[in-house]
Amino acid sequence: MSKAKIAINGYGTIGKRVADAVTAQDDMEIAGVVKTRPSFEAKLANDRKFDLYAASPDKIDSFNQAGLEVSGTLDDLLADVDLVVDCTPGGVGAAYKELYQKHGIKAIWQGGEDHEVAGFSFNSEANYSDAIGRDFTRVVSCNTTGLTRALYPLDQTFGIKKSRVTLMRRAADPGNIKSGPINAIIPNPISLPSHHGPDVNSILPHLKIATVAVKLSTTLMHFHALNVELDSDFEPQDIIDLYAARPRIRFVSGADKITSTAEVMELARDLGRSRSDMFENVIWKDSISKYQGELYFFQAIHQESDVVPENVDAIRAMCELESDGEKSIAMTNKTMGIGK
């Protein structure tokens, strides 16, 4: 079977991780990565033997002056690929849609773009089969990915009457000095609900969910407090058993001295994860509680990496490399070292 040829437009926080994840797969390969300027990440792409392309012709001189050889422009790269993963900054990717259409190639956008850019939003467990053969797909944001992973199995098994979520968001990624850290707690947004609930509904339209969000003075992870009213009765052990069988959920516990997101990141380092990435939802097992008949628990989401395996599965579905979502998830998890 020939490998699907993948372009990465935007080799930053998500793009470089998707590029490494694609390289680890047996059924797809990186044809090239695109940068707008010769940053350290462009040099990293060169070191990793990825063919480097400039976003536009006027950018080529800056790469040459930095001693970086480019293979051409984004337009050149798109002439010979099956699919492009757009990892440009939020709000930028939609402008490239016309170019992707001109080349007649498939495209994946990230959660920073609106659902309408692709007309379809993706989660590996919830709607893999609906992505098979599609031309355009949007992989939802890190928070929406984490919420969908947590709520979808609950809804499938017990039914959800209503879910209420408080999202405590990191202020910026660790490498972003422009917008963090902050010495404040910021309602974000102040108007309610936050966009995260409607974004979950782009995948699970029937789900009743209300979300509120605040920014905190941390760069490590997002943190969710979930309260879910289920249709069926349950005990905490039922929820533990359900999540223990899910492919991208990892339990931690206060009993093991993991009492913060800092210790979760230390766990990722100790696991030997590249870039200290934690691809799974991290749920505190000892937080899973039944109070006044409703479910409560805490989870942490690593904003830099949890969408990466979803991008790989979306590629596999759209390029029709695997028709079975569970098999694709298992393949991706094995190659990326995701597992219990």
Secondary structure, DSSP 8 states (H G I E B T S, - for coil): ---EEEEEE--STTHHHHHHHHHT-SSEEEEEEEESS--HHHHHHHHTT--EEESSGGGHHHHHHTT-----BHHHHHTT-SEEEE-S-TTTGGGGHHHHHHHT-EEEE-TTS-GGGTT-EE-HHHHHHHHTT-SEEEE--HHHHHHHHHHHHHHHHT-EEEEEEEEEEESS-TT--SS---SS-EESSSSSS-THHHHHHTT-TT--EEEEEEEES-SS-EEEEEEEEESS---HHHHHHHHHT-TTEEEE-GGGT--SHHHHHHHHHHTT-GGG---SEEEEGGG-EEETTEEEEEEEE-TTTTTHHHHHHHHHHHTTS-S-HHHHHHHHHHHHT---
